[in-house]
Amino acid sequence: PRPLHRSMPHMFLTLALALAGSLLLPLAARAQVTPVINLDRPDYVAGQTVVIDGNGFGPWEWVLVRVAHPDVTNEPGARHEPFWSRADARGNLRVEWPLENDRVSRQFTVSASGFSSGVSATPIPFERIAILETDRAGYAAGDIARVTGRGFWPAEMVTIGSYTFQAGGDGRFLSVWTVAAGQENALLRMSAVGAQSGLVDGTEIGRAHV
């Protein structure tokens, strides 16, 4: 029979290979899981916070997140640089990103890549919008209507019908007008268009409540 001490190296090699296989199996299984990211809404007004939720990353994995313009060069100093965030014990991620009042593009894309797994989530887009609002749901003849706009580019010219207003440094403006006779019984539609940004939004004014 072959001496026992000559078979010991083979035994250790077999055990080492089995141990290595057991350690690599979870990593391989984890790599097959594609992480997913979602946003709390599809569009945002400047000044709002974009909430990014992710799942499918490794437990406590560091994730590289970036919010950038997909169609143009990203301006410096607008938080478009990639940043790190850590997933929790279940591989879930939550990140908040403030949408600033820049003047480059309305289109954004969020991307996220796991550091240890090397797996990236499918990038998800969102859009910057503007909002036009009235101070009341309806008006009677002679009432004063206050129409406000927000989310436009700083200091850009905004057109509502035949009138033009200039937004402030925060992208907001206020328009005050008197409801003419006959307008109180009609459904009025108005829209605002930013001259430089191309941002557009509309609102409706219904008849006065009685």
LOBA-925825 format. One record per residue: x, y negated, z of N, C-alpha, C in turn. Coordinates in pm, whole numbers, padded with zeros to 5 digits, always signed. Atoms other than C-alpha are relative to their C-alpha. Example, Ala and Ser with C-alpha at 12.3 -4.5 7.8 and 13.67 -1.06 7.14 Angstrom:
BEGIN
+00089+00119+00000+01230+00450+00780+00090-00120+00000;-00082+00119-00006+01367+00106+00714-00077-00109+00073;
//
This chain:
BEGIN
+00082+00120+00000+00000+00000+00000+00086-00126+00000;-00073+00127+00007+00105-00367-00070+00005-00065+00137;-00011+00064-00133+00236-00549+00238-00102-00113+00014;+00105+00097-00027-00020-00779+00402+00048-00142-00022;-00049+00139+00006+00203-01086+00412+00009-00048-00142;-00005+00045+00138+00225-01091+00030-00137-00046-00051;+00134+00039+00045-00155-01132-00005-00050-00126+00069;+00046+00118-00072-00180-01422+00241-00004-00125-00087;+00010+00119+00084-00095-01694-00016-00122+00002-00089;+00119-00009+00085-00369-01566-00243-00127-00029+00080;+00117+00025-00085-00614-01575+00047-00016-00148+00030;+00007+00144-00027-00524-01933+00136-00042-00078-00124;+00036+00068+00123-00554-02037-00229-00149+00014-00028;+00143-00021+00021-00900-01883-00252-00084-00087+00093;+00073+00083-00097-01013-02060+00065+00008-00147-00037;-00016+00141+00038-00871-02393-00055-00088-00036-00117;+00085+00028+00116-01051-02366-00388-00147-00003+00039;+00140-00002-00044-01378-02276-00215-00035-00126+00076;+00024+00122-00077-01343-02571+00024-00008-00121-00091;+00002+00112+00094-01263-02810-00259-00130-00001-00079;+00126-00007+00074-01567-02687-00450-00118-00047+00082;+00111+00042-00087-01795-02742-00152+00000-00150+00023;-00008+00145-00018-01667-03101-00114-00037-00075-00126;+00028+00068+00126-01696-03187-00481-00144+00016-00045;+00137-00024+00043-02045-03043-00523-00094-00114+00036;+00089+00113-00031-02225-03322-00333+00031-00123-00084;-00035+00116+00081-02027-03583-00526-00052+00014-00141;+00051-00022+00135-02122-03426-00857-00150-00015-00004;+00145+00013-00004-02485-03402-00752-00041-00145+00013;+00032+00140-00019-02478-03765-00640+00019-00078-00130;-00027+00073+00123-02327-03878-00971-00110+00017-00103;+00107-00026+00094-02624-03730-01155-00123-00087+00028;+00112+00085-00035-02863-03966-00976+00028-00141-00050;-00018+00134+00054-02904-04292-01166-00069-00101+00090;+00063+00099-00086-02963-04589-00936-00095-00090-00079;+00102+00086+00060-03252-04825-01004-00006-00131+00077;+00021+00129-00065-03294-05196-00932-00132-00060-00047;+00128+00065+00030-03620-05394-00919+00000-00140+00059;+00017+00136-00049-03721-05756-00867-00139-00016+00058;+00131+00020-00061-04009-05889-00658-00098-00070-00093;+00087+00063+00099-04145-06079-00961+00078-00014-00131;-00070+00007+00128-04066-06121-01333+00053-00138-00036;-00045+00135+00032-04014-06499-01331+00004-00085+00126;-00023+00083-00118-03906-06772-01092+00013-00147-00040;-00021+00144+00014-03906-07149-01050+00130-00034+00070;-00124+00043-00064-03578-07322-00972-00026-00038+00145;+00017+00021-00143-03537-07333-00595-00055+00122+00071;+00049-00123-00061-03698-06994-00538+00114+00101+00015;-00100-00104-00025-03509-06687-00418-00037+00128-00073;+00020-00126+00071-03472-06380-00638+00033+00114+00096;-00019-00114-00089-03517-06065-00427+00027+00124-00084;-00044-00116+00078-03330-05764-00568-00001+00122+00091;+00003-00127-00073-03412-05414-00439+00060+00110-00087;-00060-00111+00072-03211-05108-00537-00008+00129+00079;-00004-00131-00065-03214-04736-00461+00074+00097-00090;-00073-00100+00076-03023-04427-00568+00151-00014+00008;-00143+00013-00021-02680-04549-00461+00045+00098+00109;-00050-00087-00105-02455-04349-00229-00020-00061+00137;+00012+00053-00136-02495-04381+00149+00117-00093+00033;-00096+00103-00038-02313-04695+00265+00093-00038-00116;-00084+00032+00114-02178-04743-00087+00004-00150-00026;-00012+00139+00041-02044-05081-00189-00047-00014-00144;+00061+00019+00131-02235-05215-00488+00037-00139-00052;-00035+00128+00063-02115-05486-00726-00122-00054-00075;+00122+00059+00055-02409-05714-00813+00036-00128-00074;-00021+00124+00073-02421-05989-01072-00130-00049-00061;+00113+00065+00067-02689-06233-01190+00058-00100-00098;-00065+00083+00102-02592-06396-01518-00093-00023-00118;+00071+00025+00125-02717-06538-01846+00046+00101-00104;-00044-00098+00101-02717-06269-02117+00028-00061-00136;-00004+00056+00135-02733-06508-02411+00100-00113-00019;-00095+00111+00012-02480-06783-02334+00114+00019+00101;-00109+00000-00097-02156-06846-02149-00051-00052+00133;+00051+00039-00132-02224-06870-01777+00082-00116+00056;-00065+00119-00051-02149-07205-01619+00064+00030+00135;-00065-00023-00129-01903-07211-01326-00075-00069+00113;+00059+00061-00118-02025-07286-00977-00149+00019+00015;+00145-00022-00007-02379-07153-01033-00033+00141+00051;+00019-00131-00064-02340-06824-00843-00015+00115-00101;+00006-00108+00097-02298-06615-01158+00116+00099+00014;-00111-00091-00021-01980-06451-01029-00049+00129+00068;+00039-00125-00067-02011-06081-00928+00030-00008+00150;-00021-00003-00144-02043-06020-00554-00035+00139+00053;+00018-00133-00059-02039-05715-00327-00112+00000+00103;+00102-00024-00103-02327-05583-00119+00001+00148+00032;-00011-00140-00043-02346-05259+00078-00137+00064+00015;+00124-00076-00015-02622-04998+00051-00010+00054+00143;+00018-00055-00134-02771-04851+00368+00024+00151+00000;-00026-00143-00013-02756-04491+00492-00076+00084-00101;+00079-00073+00099-03020-04387+00238+00033-00042-00143;-00036+00043+00134-02853-04557-00056-00088-00110-00055;+00086+00110+00042-03102-04844-00065+00073-00133+00016;-00068+00129+00003-03001-05202-00133-00102-00112-00008;+00081+00121+00013-03161-05544-00083+00092-00120-00001;-00084+00117+00017-02999-05864-00205-00089-00118-00035;+00071+00122+00034-03127-06222-00222+00095-00094-00074;-00082+00089+00082-03001-06463-00488-00080-00127-00028;+00074+00126+00021-03103-06834-00496+00012-00048-00144;+00000+00053+00135-03205-06967-00837+00019-00151+00006;-00030+00142-00007-03043-07307-00875-00053-00073-00124;+00056+00083+00106-03150-07593-01098+00108-00032-00104;-00103+00022+00100-02893-07544-01375-00062-00043-00133;+00047+00051+00128-02918-07666-01733+00057+00083-00116;-00065-00083+00101-02790-07369-01935-00099+00086-00077;+00089-00093+00069-03051-07104-02012-00114+00040+00092;+00115-00047-00078-03393-06977-01902+00007+00150+00025;-00007-00145-00007-03291-06611-01939+00111+00045+00095;-00096-00055-00095-03115-06408-01667-00005+00153-00005;-00005-00145-00011-03005-06047-01621+00070+00038+00129;-00058-00051-00124-02935-05861-01296+00063+00136-00028;-00068-00129+00015-02680-05578-01296+00056+00043+00135;-00053-00055-00126-02557-05349-01016+00072+00130-00029;-00083-00118+00023-02277-05088-01015+00057+00050+00131;-00057-00060-00119-02177-04848-00739+00151+00014-00010;-00147-00004+00004-01808-04860-00646+00053+00142+00004;-00054-00135-00015-01743-04503-00529-00058+00096-00102;+00063-00091+00095-01993-04331-00761+00033-00037-00144;-00028+00044+00136-01904-04542-01065-00123-00005-00088;+00125-00004+00075-02271-04534-01170-00068-00137+00007;+00065+00131+00008-02457-04845-01284-00150+00016-00023;+00143+00004+00026-02827-04923-01273-00026-00069-00133;+00037+00068+00124-03003-05030-01590-00025-00148+00031;+00021+00142-00026-02981-05412-01602-00147-00039-00018;+00139+00042+00005-03313-05587-01545-00006-00151-00021;+00004+00143+00030-03408-05929-01689-00107-00073+00082;+00106+00086-00050-03603-06219-01547+00014-00136-00066;+00003+00128+00070-03694-06566-01668-00028-00114+00097;+00031+00121-00074-03689-06913-01523-00118-00070-00065;+00120+00064+00053-04024-07092-01561-00021-00136+00068;+00045+00124-00061-04184-07429-01487-00149+00014+00032;+00139-00010-00044-04520-07485-01318-00064-00138-00003;+00081+00122+00002-04787-07751-01377-00122+00024+00088;+00107-00018-00098-05040-07799-01096-00081-00128+00018;+00085+00114-00035-05332-08024-01000-00031+00006+00149;+00026+00004-00143-05426-08136-00652-00139+00053+00037;+00134-00053-00026-05786-08010-00691-00039+00093-00113;+00047-00094+00102-05972-07740-00880-00094-00067-00099;+00094+00068+00089-06227-07984-01027-00016-00145+00039;+00010+00144-00022-06302-08355-01061-00131-00052-00058;+00115+00073+00054-06594-08591-01117+00052-00124-00072;-00039+00121+00072-06590-08897-01342+00043-00108+00099;-00052+00104-00087-06381-09171-01184+00098+00051+00105;-00095-00055-00096-06180-08933-00966+00144-00021-00048;-00142+00009+00031-05803-08970-00948+00059+00141+00004;-00064-00132+00009-05623-08656-01064+00151-00015+00015;-00145+00000-00020-05271-08593-00943+00055+00131-00058;-00059-00116+00067-05078-08359-01172+00149+00002+00027;-00142-00013-00031-04739-08236-01060+00063+00112-00081;-00077-00102+00069-04474-08041-01246+00127+00028+00078;-00125-00037-00068-04181-07853-01099+00067+00114-00075;-00076-00104+00066-03907-07626-01222+00064-00042-00129;-00063+00048+00122-03797-07843-01513+00147-00033+00026;-00140+00037-00018-03438-07940-01577+00010-00137+00064;-00016+00131-00064-03307-08232-01372+00004-00114-00101;+00003+00125+00077-03389-08571-01526-00041+00018-00146;+00042-00015+00139-03525-08425-01851-00138-00064-00022;+00127+00058+00037-03820-08581-02035-00102+00112-00020;+00107-00100+00007-04146-08387-02003-00123-00065-00064;+00113+00054+00074-04439-08438-02239-00128+00073+00037;+00135-00053-00022-04807-08389-02146-00092-00076-00096;+00082+00067+00100-05025-08465-02447+00077-00112-00067;-00067+00115+00060-04936-08813-02566+00083-00079+00101;-00073+00069-00105-04764-08908-02239+00133+00072+00027;-00131-00054-00031-04399-08859-02146+00045-00048+00137;-00048+00030-00134-04253-08846-01797+00143+00051+00013;-00134-00047-00027-03903-08807-01665+00003+00073+00133;-00013-00077-00123-03837-08535-01413+00109-00059+00087;-00102+00048-00093-03640-08622-01104+00121+00093+00003;-00119-00082-00014-03309-08476-00999-00029+00142+00045;+00041-00133-00044-03497-08180-00852-00089+00070-00103;+00081-00063+00104-03686-08107-01176-00149-00018+00019;+00142+00024-00027-04019-08243-01044-00045-00134-00057;+00058+00129+00038-04252-08516-01165-00145-00004+00046;+00138+00021-00041-04591-08663-01071-00069-00089-00101;+00081+00079+00091-04860-08788-01308-00136-00026+00065;+00129+00038-00059-05168-08976-01186-00088-00062-00109;+00090+00055+00101-05468-09042-01411-00144+00007+00049;+00141+00008-00038-05838-09124-01385-00084+00085-00094;+00086-00087+00080-06096-08870-01502-00108-00085-00066;+00098+00081+00074-06307-09031-01773-00138+00064+00004;+00138-00051+00003-06684-08995-01801-00011+00109-00107;+00017-00112+00091-06777-08666-01963+00106+00107+00018;-00106-00098-00020-06449-08496-01875-00027+00090+00120;+00022-00078-00121-06582-08377-01541-00082+00124-00025;+00083-00117+00029-06820-08129-01704+00065+00096-00100;-00070-00084+00098-06565-07979-01940+00118+00070+00067;-00119-00070-00046-06285-07731-01890+00118-00060-00076;-00111+00068+00063-05976-07937-01960+00126+00085+00008;-00128-00074+00004-05652-07770-02065+00111-00099-00033;-00116+00084+00027-05318-07945-02048+00125+00084+00013;-00126-00072-00007-04963-07829-02100+00114-00100+00005;-00119+00084-00013-04622-07974-02018+00116+00071-00068;-00113-00055+00074-04314-07925-02235+00126-00078+00034;-00128+00064-00027-03956-07997-02129+00077-00022-00129;-00064+00034+00127-03768-08175-02407+00132+00074-00020;-00130-00066+00013-03426-08021-02335-00007+00149+00033;+00003-00140-00045-03510-07696-02154-00093+00086-00085;+00100-00078+00071-03807-07595-02368-00097+00070+00093;+00092-00060-00096-03984-07492-02049-00140-00052-00022;+00139+00036+00029-04360-07489-02100-00090+00065+00106;+00102-00058-00086-04650-07442-01861-00130-00077-00021;+00130+00062+00016-05021-07514-01872-00086+00020+00122;+00093-00012-00110-05306-07563-01630-00139-00036-00052;+00137+00030+00035-05684-07593-01642-00067-00075+00113;+00078+00075-00098-05915-07837-01468-00146+00027-00027;+00140-00030+00017-06271-07726-01412-00089-00114+00045;+00094+00103-00041-06586-07927-01341+00001-00018+00151;-00003+00030-00143-06629-08089-01000-00093+00093+00077;+00084-00080-00088-06763-07884-00711-00108-00088+00061;+00111+00078-00056-07108-08003-00592-00068+00081+00108;
//
